[in-house]
Amino acid sequence: MSAAEGLKKWHVVIDAGSDPAALAAIIRDDAVFHSPVVHTPQVGKPIVVAYLSAAGQTLGNDSFTYVRELVDGENAMLEFTTEMEGIQVNGIDLIRFDEDGMIADFKVMVRPLKAVNKVWEMMAAQLERQKAG
């Protein structure tokens, strides 16, 4: 299965609100997440789901849109824009899918620096709310 097939699943989950159970259904048990604000890769489905769910809650507001997609074999690059508390955010999701269309590796890059700082602030708060809930 190519990244194109996995990407279809990704868009369905994102368009439906990044529900943790729906995310878990498309992520490998040994998946790796690379955050723009955390130095070490985050390994394993539970932590990857937590980060992607938090990202969906913080970045996935009404202004979020994917503006470009590139697909090559098992890899997909999705450029996005959004606004967070008046700060324009531009970023990239770089996703590697396995042969079954499951997410194996997910890397997020964000620019400019003001946006990185805002993402860090809001993601940290969302992850704390998830832990408490």
Biotite code that builds the C-alpha atoms (Angstrom):
import biotite.structure as struc

atoms = struc.array([
    struc.Atom([0.000, 0.000, 0.000], chain_id="A", res_id=1, res_name="MET", atom_name="CA", element="C"),
    struc.Atom([1.343, 3.411, -0.876], chain_id="A", res_id=2, res_name="SER", atom_name="CA", element="C"),
    struc.Atom([1.382, 6.557, 1.212], chain_id="A", res_id=3, res_name="ALA", atom_name="CA", element="C"),
    struc.Atom([-1.534, 7.773, -0.894], chain_id="A", res_id=4, res_name="ALA", atom_name="CA", element="C"),
    struc.Atom([-3.771, 5.116, 0.667], chain_id="A", res_id=5, res_name="GLU", atom_name="CA", element="C"),
    struc.Atom([-2.559, 5.843, 4.202], chain_id="A", res_id=6, res_name="GLY", atom_name="CA", element="C"),
    struc.Atom([-3.028, 9.549, 3.594], chain_id="A", res_id=7, res_name="LEU", atom_name="CA", element="C"),
    struc.Atom([-6.695, 8.991, 2.768], chain_id="A", res_id=8, res_name="LYS", atom_name="CA", element="C"),
    struc.Atom([-7.144, 7.437, 6.229], chain_id="A", res_id=9, res_name="LYS", atom_name="CA", element="C"),
    struc.Atom([-5.233, 10.329, 7.832], chain_id="A", res_id=10, res_name="TRP", atom_name="CA", element="C"),
    struc.Atom([-7.524, 12.928, 6.242], chain_id="A", res_id=11, res_name="HIS", atom_name="CA", element="C"),
    struc.Atom([-10.656, 11.068, 7.375], chain_id="A", res_id=12, res_name="VAL", atom_name="CA", element="C"),
    struc.Atom([-9.396, 11.037, 10.984], chain_id="A", res_id=13, res_name="VAL", atom_name="CA", element="C"),
    struc.Atom([-8.268, 14.683, 10.905], chain_id="A", res_id=14, res_name="ILE", atom_name="CA", element="C"),
    struc.Atom([-11.487, 15.894, 9.277], chain_id="A", res_id=15, res_name="ASP", atom_name="CA", element="C"),
    struc.Atom([-13.456, 14.092, 12.005], chain_id="A", res_id=16, res_name="ALA", atom_name="CA", element="C"),
    struc.Atom([-11.620, 15.921, 14.815], chain_id="A", res_id=17, res_name="GLY", atom_name="CA", element="C"),
    struc.Atom([-8.523, 13.814, 15.621], chain_id="A", res_id=18, res_name="SER", atom_name="CA", element="C"),
    struc.Atom([-10.329, 11.449, 17.995], chain_id="A", res_id=19, res_name="ASP", atom_name="CA", element="C"),
    struc.Atom([-7.737, 9.428, 19.976], chain_id="A", res_id=20, res_name="PRO", atom_name="CA", element="C"),
    struc.Atom([-9.405, 6.087, 19.188], chain_id="A", res_id=21, res_name="ALA", atom_name="CA", element="C"),
    struc.Atom([-9.529, 6.902, 15.473], chain_id="A", res_id=22, res_name="ALA", atom_name="CA", element="C"),
    struc.Atom([-5.874, 7.999, 15.566], chain_id="A", res_id=23, res_name="LEU", atom_name="CA", element="C"),
    struc.Atom([-4.873, 4.785, 17.347], chain_id="A", res_id=24, res_name="ALA", atom_name="CA", element="C"),
    struc.Atom([-6.502, 2.770, 14.564], chain_id="A", res_id=25, res_name="ALA", atom_name="CA", element="C"),
    struc.Atom([-4.107, 4.213, 11.939], chain_id="A", res_id=26, res_name="ILE", atom_name="CA", element="C"),
    struc.Atom([-0.865, 4.247, 13.976], chain_id="A", res_id=27, res_name="ILE", atom_name="CA", element="C"),
    struc.Atom([1.561, 1.347, 14.388], chain_id="A", res_id=28, res_name="ARG", atom_name="CA", element="C"),
    struc.Atom([2.353, 0.098, 17.896], chain_id="A", res_id=29, res_name="ASP", atom_name="CA", element="C"),
    struc.Atom([6.021, 1.038, 17.399], chain_id="A", res_id=30, res_name="ASP", atom_name="CA", element="C"),
    struc.Atom([5.385, 4.396, 15.692], chain_id="A", res_id=31, res_name="ALA", atom_name="CA", element="C"),
    struc.Atom([7.731, 7.319, 16.307], chain_id="A", res_id=32, res_name="VAL", atom_name="CA", element="C"),
    struc.Atom([6.759, 10.993, 16.671], chain_id="A", res_id=33, res_name="PHE", atom_name="CA", element="C"),
    struc.Atom([9.242, 13.841, 16.154], chain_id="A", res_id=34, res_name="HIS", atom_name="CA", element="C"),
    struc.Atom([8.017, 17.056, 17.741], chain_id="A", res_id=35, res_name="SER", atom_name="CA", element="C"),
    struc.Atom([9.186, 20.515, 16.717], chain_id="A", res_id=36, res_name="PRO", atom_name="CA", element="C"),
    struc.Atom([9.677, 21.357, 20.406], chain_id="A", res_id=37, res_name="VAL", atom_name="CA", element="C"),
    struc.Atom([10.773, 18.091, 22.085], chain_id="A", res_id=38, res_name="VAL", atom_name="CA", element="C"),
    struc.Atom([14.379, 17.017, 21.482], chain_id="A", res_id=39, res_name="HIS", atom_name="CA", element="C"),
    struc.Atom([13.978, 13.238, 21.692], chain_id="A", res_id=40, res_name="THR", atom_name="CA", element="C"),
    struc.Atom([11.753, 11.135, 19.438], chain_id="A", res_id=41, res_name="PRO", atom_name="CA", element="C"),
    struc.Atom([8.606, 9.905, 21.168], chain_id="A", res_id=42, res_name="GLN", atom_name="CA", element="C"),
    struc.Atom([8.199, 6.150, 20.637], chain_id="A", res_id=43, res_name="VAL", atom_name="CA", element="C"),
    struc.Atom([5.086, 3.983, 20.867], chain_id="A", res_id=44, res_name="GLY", atom_name="CA", element="C"),
    struc.Atom([1.437, 4.267, 19.919], chain_id="A", res_id=45, res_name="LYS", atom_name="CA", element="C"),
    struc.Atom([0.172, 5.752, 23.227], chain_id="A", res_id=46, res_name="PRO", atom_name="CA", element="C"),
    struc.Atom([2.566, 8.718, 23.188], chain_id="A", res_id=47, res_name="ILE", atom_name="CA", element="C"),
    struc.Atom([2.175, 9.274, 19.438], chain_id="A", res_id=48, res_name="VAL", atom_name="CA", element="C"),
    struc.Atom([-1.618, 9.295, 19.818], chain_id="A", res_id=49, res_name="VAL", atom_name="CA", element="C"),
    struc.Atom([-1.325, 11.720, 22.758], chain_id="A", res_id=50, res_name="ALA", atom_name="CA", element="C"),
    struc.Atom([0.809, 14.150, 20.766], chain_id="A", res_id=51, res_name="TYR", atom_name="CA", element="C"),
    struc.Atom([-1.265, 13.970, 17.587], chain_id="A", res_id=52, res_name="LEU", atom_name="CA", element="C"),
    struc.Atom([-4.506, 14.312, 19.531], chain_id="A", res_id=53, res_name="SER", atom_name="CA", element="C"),
    struc.Atom([-3.137, 17.345, 21.390], chain_id="A", res_id=54, res_name="ALA", atom_name="CA", element="C"),
    struc.Atom([-1.959, 18.808, 18.083], chain_id="A", res_id=55, res_name="ALA", atom_name="CA", element="C"),
    struc.Atom([-5.429, 18.314, 16.637], chain_id="A", res_id=56, res_name="GLY", atom_name="CA", element="C"),
    struc.Atom([-6.917, 20.207, 19.578], chain_id="A", res_id=57, res_name="GLN", atom_name="CA", element="C"),
    struc.Atom([-4.427, 23.103, 19.433], chain_id="A", res_id=58, res_name="THR", atom_name="CA", element="C"),
    struc.Atom([-3.474, 23.479, 15.768], chain_id="A", res_id=59, res_name="LEU", atom_name="CA", element="C"),
    struc.Atom([-6.680, 22.118, 14.267], chain_id="A", res_id=60, res_name="GLY", atom_name="CA", element="C"),
    struc.Atom([-8.798, 25.218, 14.662], chain_id="A", res_id=61, res_name="ASN", atom_name="CA", element="C"),
    struc.Atom([-11.031, 26.786, 11.991], chain_id="A", res_id=62, res_name="ASP", atom_name="CA", element="C"),
    struc.Atom([-8.036, 28.422, 10.281], chain_id="A", res_id=63, res_name="SER", atom_name="CA", element="C"),
    struc.Atom([-6.088, 25.144, 9.827], chain_id="A", res_id=64, res_name="PHE", atom_name="CA", element="C"),
    struc.Atom([-5.626, 24.055, 6.240], chain_id="A", res_id=65, res_name="THR", atom_name="CA", element="C"),
    struc.Atom([-3.299, 21.822, 4.292], chain_id="A", res_id=66, res_name="TYR", atom_name="CA", element="C"),
    struc.Atom([-1.985, 23.910, 1.392], chain_id="A", res_id=67, res_name="VAL", atom_name="CA", element="C"),
    struc.Atom([0.265, 21.376, -0.370], chain_id="A", res_id=68, res_name="ARG", atom_name="CA", element="C"),
    struc.Atom([0.820, 17.624, -0.430], chain_id="A", res_id=69, res_name="GLU", atom_name="CA", element="C"),
    struc.Atom([3.687, 15.645, -1.922], chain_id="A", res_id=70, res_name="LEU", atom_name="CA", element="C"),
    struc.Atom([3.566, 11.840, -2.007], chain_id="A", res_id=71, res_name="VAL", atom_name="CA", element="C"),
    struc.Atom([6.461, 9.553, -2.908], chain_id="A", res_id=72, res_name="ASP", atom_name="CA", element="C"),
    struc.Atom([6.244, 5.824, -2.251], chain_id="A", res_id=73, res_name="GLY", atom_name="CA", element="C"),
    struc.Atom([5.797, 5.326, 1.510], chain_id="A", res_id=74, res_name="GLU", atom_name="CA", element="C"),
    struc.Atom([6.299, 9.023, 2.335], chain_id="A", res_id=75, res_name="ASN", atom_name="CA", element="C"),
    struc.Atom([3.979, 12.009, 2.368], chain_id="A", res_id=76, res_name="ALA", atom_name="CA", element="C"),
    struc.Atom([4.750, 15.661, 3.072], chain_id="A", res_id=77, res_name="MET", atom_name="CA", element="C"),
    struc.Atom([1.844, 17.924, 3.944], chain_id="A", res_id=78, res_name="LEU", atom_name="CA", element="C"),
    struc.Atom([2.363, 21.667, 4.310], chain_id="A", res_id=79, res_name="GLU", atom_name="CA", element="C"),
    struc.Atom([-0.131, 23.417, 6.570], chain_id="A", res_id=80, res_name="PHE", atom_name="CA", element="C"),
    struc.Atom([-1.037, 26.892, 7.748], chain_id="A", res_id=81, res_name="THR", atom_name="CA", element="C"),
    struc.Atom([-3.054, 27.961, 10.756], chain_id="A", res_id=82, res_name="THR", atom_name="CA", element="C"),
    struc.Atom([-3.400, 30.867, 13.162], chain_id="A", res_id=83, res_name="GLU", atom_name="CA", element="C"),
    struc.Atom([-2.958, 30.475, 16.920], chain_id="A", res_id=84, res_name="MET", atom_name="CA", element="C"),
    struc.Atom([-3.897, 33.451, 19.095], chain_id="A", res_id=85, res_name="GLU", atom_name="CA", element="C"),
    struc.Atom([-3.031, 35.913, 16.326], chain_id="A", res_id=86, res_name="GLY", atom_name="CA", element="C"),
    struc.Atom([0.227, 34.199, 15.322], chain_id="A", res_id=87, res_name="ILE", atom_name="CA", element="C"),
    struc.Atom([0.542, 32.828, 11.795], chain_id="A", res_id=88, res_name="GLN", atom_name="CA", element="C"),
    struc.Atom([1.890, 29.265, 11.819], chain_id="A", res_id=89, res_name="VAL", atom_name="CA", element="C"),
    struc.Atom([3.402, 27.522, 8.795], chain_id="A", res_id=90, res_name="ASN", atom_name="CA", element="C"),
    struc.Atom([4.418, 23.905, 9.138], chain_id="A", res_id=91, res_name="GLY", atom_name="CA", element="C"),
    struc.Atom([5.058, 20.541, 7.585], chain_id="A", res_id=92, res_name="ILE", atom_name="CA", element="C"),
    struc.Atom([3.882, 17.065, 8.541], chain_id="A", res_id=93, res_name="ASP", atom_name="CA", element="C"),
    struc.Atom([6.294, 14.466, 7.184], chain_id="A", res_id=94, res_name="LEU", atom_name="CA", element="C"),
    struc.Atom([4.699, 11.022, 7.454], chain_id="A", res_id=95, res_name="ILE", atom_name="CA", element="C"),
    struc.Atom([6.083, 7.571, 6.623], chain_id="A", res_id=96, res_name="ARG", atom_name="CA", element="C"),
    struc.Atom([3.523, 4.804, 6.193], chain_id="A", res_id=97, res_name="PHE", atom_name="CA", element="C"),
    struc.Atom([4.122, 1.055, 6.389], chain_id="A", res_id=98, res_name="ASP", atom_name="CA", element="C"),
    struc.Atom([2.994, -1.480, 3.789], chain_id="A", res_id=99, res_name="GLU", atom_name="CA", element="C"),
    struc.Atom([-0.479, -1.594, 5.409], chain_id="A", res_id=100, res_name="ASP", atom_name="CA", element="C"),
    struc.Atom([-0.970, 2.174, 5.274], chain_id="A", res_id=101, res_name="GLY", atom_name="CA", element="C"),
    struc.Atom([-0.353, 2.575, 9.022], chain_id="A", res_id=102, res_name="MET", atom_name="CA", element="C"),
    struc.Atom([1.638, 5.556, 10.290], chain_id="A", res_id=103, res_name="ILE", atom_name="CA", element="C"),
    struc.Atom([5.160, 4.418, 11.192], chain_id="A", res_id=104, res_name="ALA", atom_name="CA", element="C"),
    struc.Atom([6.905, 7.775, 11.592], chain_id="A", res_id=105, res_name="ASP", atom_name="CA", element="C"),
    struc.Atom([5.494, 11.289, 11.979], chain_id="A", res_id=106, res_name="PHE", atom_name="CA", element="C"),
    struc.Atom([7.635, 14.440, 12.021], chain_id="A", res_id=107, res_name="LYS", atom_name="CA", element="C"),
    struc.Atom([6.330, 17.976, 12.470], chain_id="A", res_id=108, res_name="VAL", atom_name="CA", element="C"),
    struc.Atom([8.311, 21.089, 11.586], chain_id="A", res_id=109, res_name="MET", atom_name="CA", element="C"),
    struc.Atom([7.010, 24.591, 12.318], chain_id="A", res_id=110, res_name="VAL", atom_name="CA", element="C"),
    struc.Atom([8.083, 28.119, 11.446], chain_id="A", res_id=111, res_name="ARG", atom_name="CA", element="C"),
    struc.Atom([8.637, 31.001, 12.258], chain_id="A", res_id=112, res_name="PRO", atom_name="CA", element="C"),
    struc.Atom([10.133, 31.116, 15.771], chain_id="A", res_id=113, res_name="LEU", atom_name="CA", element="C"),
    struc.Atom([7.096, 32.953, 17.201], chain_id="A", res_id=114, res_name="LYS", atom_name="CA", element="C"),
    struc.Atom([4.962, 30.086, 15.924], chain_id="A", res_id=115, res_name="ALA", atom_name="CA", element="C"),
    struc.Atom([7.261, 27.445, 17.437], chain_id="A", res_id=116, res_name="VAL", atom_name="CA", element="C"),
    struc.Atom([6.986, 29.176, 20.814], chain_id="A", res_id=117, res_name="ASN", atom_name="CA", element="C"),
    struc.Atom([3.185, 29.403, 20.556], chain_id="A", res_id=118, res_name="LYS", atom_name="CA", element="C"),
    struc.Atom([2.894, 25.738, 19.531], chain_id="A", res_id=119, res_name="VAL", atom_name="CA", element="C"),
    struc.Atom([5.085, 24.733, 22.489], chain_id="A", res_id=120, res_name="TRP", atom_name="CA", element="C"),
    struc.Atom([2.979, 26.785, 24.917], chain_id="A", res_id=121, res_name="GLU", atom_name="CA", element="C"),
    struc.Atom([-0.386, 25.534, 23.705], chain_id="A", res_id=122, res_name="MET", atom_name="CA", element="C"),
    struc.Atom([0.682, 21.897, 23.190], chain_id="A", res_id=123, res_name="MET", atom_name="CA", element="C"),
    struc.Atom([2.142, 21.717, 26.709], chain_id="A", res_id=124, res_name="ALA", atom_name="CA", element="C"),
    struc.Atom([-1.131, 23.008, 28.147], chain_id="A", res_id=125, res_name="ALA", atom_name="CA", element="C"),
    struc.Atom([-3.206, 20.551, 26.077], chain_id="A", res_id=126, res_name="GLN", atom_name="CA", element="C"),
    struc.Atom([-1.027, 17.576, 27.064], chain_id="A", res_id=127, res_name="LEU", atom_name="CA", element="C"),
    struc.Atom([-1.430, 18.552, 30.741], chain_id="A", res_id=128, res_name="GLU", atom_name="CA", element="C"),
    struc.Atom([-5.223, 18.692, 30.299], chain_id="A", res_id=129, res_name="ARG", atom_name="CA", element="C"),
    struc.Atom([-5.151, 15.230, 28.710], chain_id="A", res_id=130, res_name="GLN", atom_name="CA", element="C"),
    struc.Atom([-3.170, 13.834, 31.648], chain_id="A", res_id=131, res_name="LYS", atom_name="CA", element="C"),
    struc.Atom([-5.615, 15.366, 34.124], chain_id="A", res_id=132, res_name="ALA", atom_name="CA", element="C"),
    struc.Atom([-8.681, 14.138, 32.232], chain_id="A", res_id=133, res_name="GLY", atom_name="CA", element="C"),
])
